[in-house]
Amino acid sequence: MGARHEHAVVIGAGIAGLLAARVLADHFATVTLIERDRLPDGPTPRPGTPQDRHPHGLLTRGAEVFESLFPGLRAELRAEGAPVIDFCQDVRFRFATGLAPQLASGILAQPVSRPLLEYILRRRVRALGPVTIRTGCRVTALLPDQTGRGVRGVRVLACGDRPLQATTITAQLVVDAGGRSSRLPAWLADLGLPLPRQTTVDPGVGYATRVYLPQPGAVTGYQHLVQPLRHPDARRGCFATTVENGRLLLALHAAHERAPRTDEEFTAFVAALDPGLAEATAARQPAPEIAQYSRAVNRRVHYHRLRHWPAGLLVLGDAVCAFNPIYGQGMAVAALEARLLDRILNRRPRLTGLPRRFHRRQARLTLAPWLLAAASDRCWQPGRPPLAARAARWYLRRLQRLIPSSPTVFHRFARVLNMLDSPVALAHPSVLWRVLTAGRRP
Ligand SMILES: Cc1cc2nc3c(=O)[nH]c(=O)nc-3n(C[C@H](O)[C@H](O)[C@H](O)COP(=O)(O)OP(=O)(O)OC[C@H]3O[C@@H](n4cnc5c(N)ncnc54)[C@H](O)[C@@H]3O)c2cc1C
């Protein structure tokens, strides 16, 4: 496809930024991706994405969209050692109500370390003709156009150089993919626009992650474990997954409690979880570092509701809607947003009116994953949750009680978690009947 537009700028070379650059390369003659970090030439963590020390997995729907945008990605990741697993067969799910049945489901996921995924995507995006990645540069402001109602580029500060070098870059389209640290509300205020409304749901969950290296000859036990929290009694949980080179990433999470920081705290926490976990970790060599993460707040910024929005400006990824990572949805949602942008640009290539078209449909797209995360997490907030949240909690608790004895219910639940079905599927008559009559039947 020939480029229809001249130049787009993308702020942030995280997952959403890389996906956006990939899509825009089909529609713009040049795309400049601006990243404040100096990006490593390999799969190593970096300061701008503190979440990259914690386990990441590509859930099914997300993996499919990534594959459609980067054909061959799954095989490339696999060649680097990232396994493809059956979500219901290879992962041990320990709910507060018991172990989920293990069954062949065909629901495929791919656990991969975040630095490896980002490195491979970056390599792919760099190889696209129209894309240039400028690293070590921080975007500090949006440039208003002559009318004052649109954006015509960004102001950029080269980090690290002394004296600091400020430049401007003009573009027909600016896409903010700056993640949770996006400065967009402040930049909009600089343009004279009101602050957008935000909804936040803070479950008060902190994470601590440690890497365990395989030891030659040792029996390693299981490879993947999910032990979710459940309000109010199960306040501790974990997510363990084996990624490339047999490394086990173990993330412990705790609600309204400080996540473990020391060796002793970590070991004691592990001992109180699924009994097989202590065995799985004992068979491996723990790395000394315990990475912390405490920004698990679900946050949805209602940009689509702003009456005035600058022409030539879009926002996607965690900058708009960020989820408690327990649900593993962020990258899949970013991929769906990028694909949405591609579809809109294919159907109506004109940039006029693009932001409104995109943000409205983006809001619809993020609603289901938002409800899934927010319905459960609201209960962890202080005060009485709203009626809808209480009803959702009641229903999910009963549903989880059924899972250990019902492969059908677990399969449906797994499809929703993998974003193959909307949460509405959990109210399918076959499930609804079981949930409502559970406890009444012998
Ligand atoms: C602990 C944890 C575990 C997670 N696990 C999963 C998982 O298993 N599956 C899943 O799908 N999702 C997971 N996520 C979510 C996932 O990390 C994000 O949703 C996803 O990375 C999309 O983020 P993003 O690209 O919008 O932002 P980020 O990845 O945060 O990237 C933003 C980028 O913008 C750059 N930047 C910011 N401001 C500027 C600026 N002014 N100028 C230049 N550059 C700038 C930053 O340096 C960064 O590189 C997890 C998140 C956490 C915290």
The ligand as an SDF file (V2000), in Angstrom:
LIG
                    3D

 53 58  0  0  0  0  0  0  0  0999 V2000
    3.8040   -6.1340   36.6660 C   0  0  0  0  0  0  0  0  0  0  0  0
    3.1380   -6.1020   35.3110 C   0  0  0  0  0  0  0  0  0  0  0  0
    2.8740   -7.2780   34.6220 C   0  0  0  0  0  0  0  0  0  0  0  0
    2.2030   -7.2380   33.4030 C   0  0  0  0  0  0  0  0  0  0  0  0
    1.9240   -8.4030   32.7540 N   0  0  0  0  0  0  0  0  0  0  0  0
    1.2600   -8.3670   31.5890 C   0  0  0  0  0  0  0  0  0  0  0  0
    0.9380   -9.5730   30.8890 C   0  0  0  0  0  0  0  0  0  0  0  0
    1.2470  -10.6690   31.3400 O   0  0  0  0  0  0  0  0  0  0  0  0
    0.2630   -9.4760   29.7250 N   0  0  0  0  0  0  0  0  0  0  0  0
   -0.1180   -8.2710   29.2050 C   0  0  0  0  0  0  0  0  0  0  0  0
   -0.7400   -8.2290   28.1390 O   0  0  0  0  0  0  0  0  0  0  0  0
    0.1830   -7.1090   29.8320 N   0  0  0  0  0  0  0  0  0  0  0  0
    0.8540   -7.1290   30.9960 C   0  0  0  0  0  0  0  0  0  0  0  0
    1.1560   -5.9590   31.6180 N   0  0  0  0  0  0  0  0  0  0  0  0
    0.7450   -4.6730   31.0060 C   0  0  0  0  0  0  0  0  0  0  0  0
    1.7490   -4.2150   29.9610 C   0  0  0  0  0  0  0  0  0  0  0  0
    3.0160   -4.0460   30.5150 O   0  0  0  0  0  0  0  0  0  0  0  0
    1.2770   -2.8830   29.3320 C   0  0  0  0  0  0  0  0  0  0  0  0
   -0.1050   -2.8420   29.2470 O   0  0  0  0  0  0  0  0  0  0  0  0
    1.8320   -2.7580   27.9380 C   0  0  0  0  0  0  0  0  0  0  0  0
    3.2150   -2.7100   28.0320 O   0  0  0  0  0  0  0  0  0  0  0  0
    1.3620   -1.5220   27.1570 C   0  0  0  0  0  0  0  0  0  0  0  0
    2.0020   -0.4320   27.6770 O   0  0  0  0  0  0  0  0  0  0  0  0
    2.3820    0.8750   26.8740 P   0  0  0  0  0  0  0  0  0  0  0  0
    3.2130    0.5730   25.6950 O   0  0  0  0  0  0  0  0  0  0  0  0
    1.1520    1.6530   26.7320 O   0  0  0  0  0  0  0  0  0  0  0  0
    3.2920    1.5780   27.9760 O   0  0  0  0  0  0  0  0  0  0  0  0
    4.7600    1.1820   28.4060 P   0  0  0  0  0  0  0  0  0  0  0  0
    5.0980   -0.1920   28.0830 O   0  0  0  0  0  0  0  0  0  0  0  0
    4.8980    1.6250   29.8050 O   0  0  0  0  0  0  0  0  0  0  0  0
    5.6590    2.1000   27.4630 O   0  0  0  0  0  0  0  0  0  0  0  0
    5.6400    3.5020   27.5250 C   0  0  0  0  0  0  0  0  0  0  0  0
    6.9260    3.9850   26.8870 C   0  0  0  0  0  0  0  0  0  0  0  0
    6.8510    5.3940   26.6980 O   0  0  0  0  0  0  0  0  0  0  0  0
    8.0820    5.9830   27.0820 C   0  0  0  0  0  0  0  0  0  0  0  0
    7.7690    7.3740   27.4030 N   0  0  0  0  0  0  0  0  0  0  0  0
    6.9040    7.8250   28.3650 C   0  0  0  0  0  0  0  0  0  0  0  0
    6.8410    9.1640   28.3270 N   0  0  0  0  0  0  0  0  0  0  0  0
    7.6690    9.5740   27.3310 C   0  0  0  0  0  0  0  0  0  0  0  0
    8.0220   10.8550   26.8130 C   0  0  0  0  0  0  0  0  0  0  0  0
    7.5010   11.9880   27.3180 N   0  0  0  0  0  0  0  0  0  0  0  0
    8.8910   10.9380   25.7910 N   0  0  0  0  0  0  0  0  0  0  0  0
    9.4230    9.7940   25.2600 C   0  0  0  0  0  0  0  0  0  0  0  0
    9.1450    8.5630   25.7200 N   0  0  0  0  0  0  0  0  0  0  0  0
    8.2610    8.4550   26.7350 C   0  0  0  0  0  0  0  0  0  0  0  0
    8.5410    5.1290   28.2470 C   0  0  0  0  0  0  0  0  0  0  0  0
    9.9170    5.2370   28.4930 O   0  0  0  0  0  0  0  0  0  0  0  0
    8.1500    3.7300   27.7540 C   0  0  0  0  0  0  0  0  0  0  0  0
    9.1490    3.1780   26.9550 O   0  0  0  0  0  0  0  0  0  0  0  0
    1.8170   -5.9850   32.8520 C   0  0  0  0  0  0  0  0  0  0  0  0
    2.0930   -4.8040   33.5330 C   0  0  0  0  0  0  0  0  0  0  0  0
    2.7350   -4.8590   34.7530 C   0  0  0  0  0  0  0  0  0  0  0  0
    2.9810   -3.5700   35.4720 C   0  0  0  0  0  0  0  0  0  0  0  0
  1  2  1  0
  2  3  1  0
  2 52  2  0
  3  4  2  0
  4  5  1  0
  4 50  1  0
  5  6  2  0
  6  7  1  0
  6 13  1  0
  7  8  2  0
  7  9  1  0
  9 10  1  0
 10 11  2  0
 10 12  1  0
 12 13  2  0
 13 14  1  0
 14 15  1  0
 14 50  1  0
 15 16  1  0
 16 17  1  0
 16 18  1  0
 18 19  1  0
 18 20  1  0
 20 21  1  0
 20 22  1  0
 22 23  1  0
 23 24  1  0
 24 25  2  0
 24 26  1  0
 24 27  1  0
 27 28  1  0
 28 29  2  0
 28 30  1  0
 28 31  1  0
 31 32  1  0
 32 33  1  0
 33 34  1  0
 33 48  1  0
 34 35  1  0
 35 36  1  0
 35 46  1  0
 36 37  1  0
 36 45  1  0
 37 38  2  0
 38 39  1  0
 39 40  1  0
 39 45  2  0
 40 41  1  0
 40 42  2  0
 42 43  1  0
 43 44  2  0
 44 45  1  0
 46 47  1  0
 46 48  1  0
 48 49  1  0
 50 51  2  0
 51 52  1  0
 52 53  1  0
M  END
$$$$
